[in-house]
Amino acid sequence: MKLVARYTQIADDFAVADQPSAVIAPNLLLWNDTLAKQLDLEVATSERAVIFSGNLNNSDVAAVALGYSGHQFGHFSPRLGDGRAHLLGAVTDQQQQLWDIQLKGSGATPFSRGGDGRCAIGPAVREYIMSEAMHGLGISTTRCLAVVASGETVYRQPPQQGAIVTRVASSHIRVGSFQYLAAQGDVTGLKALVDLAIERHYPEIKSTDSVRYLAFLSAVIEKQVTLIVSWMRVGFIHGVMNTDNTLVSGETIDYGPCAMMNQFDFDTVFSSIDRQGRYTFGNQPNIANWNCARLAESLIPLISDDEEQAVELLSPLINGFAEQFHQAFTQMWAKKLGFDGHQDGDAELVSELLTLLKTHQLDYTNTFDSLTESLLGQVAIPSDLTDWSINWLARTNTQSYQLMREANPRMIPRNHIVESIIQEYESTGESSMLDEYLTALKSPYQLLASPAFWYSPPVDGDTNYQTFCGT
């Protein structure tokens, strides 16, 4: 595995050299062979556990822990950083694209804040399943290459088996990365980081000076709008949308307390640490806007020496987030309902539908699947939507089925199924259903010959379900 260094040129305290801590008995639990081939990785089967546990470093590139700040539930922490992760470097795929290779749960780093730097097997398996499911759904995401059991106990409540996740990302440049440098007053580092982010994600930006940084912010906003609309199309709830969990690439990162919505409700929240409902399903667009505003604040020193002038130039971009999101959100709903464009009255039709979904506690995924298949006469329209469907059907045409089938998944990673797989790994170190389940999640817009309960919500509707951060 040929690695190249990343981020070491940004600033002295941005990418800190640090080696993963060795584990007692590394054992490969999960290996993403498809992803490995896409990355053009050739790693001998016998070496996978020792390399991706952090026990073996066969590269000249030094592993690093990245520094970043973060607004966590609205409260600013100037120094967070990778407290339990090590970036091994980056690999180049066959298209000459760079991909970061990071170990998560690989031991304490200089950025650790009193923790052991380890990861339990449950969160590791969750990240593998959820990131692969999101990839199958066509949503931009980090990926998992491997999960390795450490052979050690991590002391949580209760004590659990340890594991290390190998995360693959186009970059690990977060909104919090810019906040980190801005908090230190490091304008040179800020410029270097913007240049790196543009080179990696937005090479179409050719402008210089302040225009360059405004174009960068605009591009990040566009990516965030696209990402959040995609999340809401399938009912995904991230659960911890802090600025340190917001990548400027527009990829989904950190699958700690994430979950999928079953019964439709904009106020749905599962994260045990989100006691105020800051990151509910329906509030995700507002938080994305807020996070982009924090990025804009960090860029102020690059825009102008006159802070007031810089704010004047940045504000229209942040203030335009809501309208940009509204347009994308409207287009998304048109596709979910099979409309080839937007007409007067469509917003009212969507609003009426969502009210009915919430009132009758209808399942988000299965309702839209039923509506889609009803156009072919395969299933009946849900009885609670019969009256509403009269006006909806009047808006459909011969293209509607294809539009809806592409927008509405038949299968999502149901919370209770994911939890049952995690429980299998926690108790036995393996799962009887995971391979088949992952195969099904690769084709979520098709109805496969899989167990029917994979497509069904839990009996209790996840009424008492909670997710946890996993740290």
Order of alpha helices (4+ residues) and beta strands (2+ residues): beta-beta-alpha-alpha-beta-beta-beta-beta-beta-beta-alpha-beta-beta-alpha-alpha-alpha-beta-beta-alpha-alpha-alpha-alpha-alpha-alpha-alpha-alpha-alpha
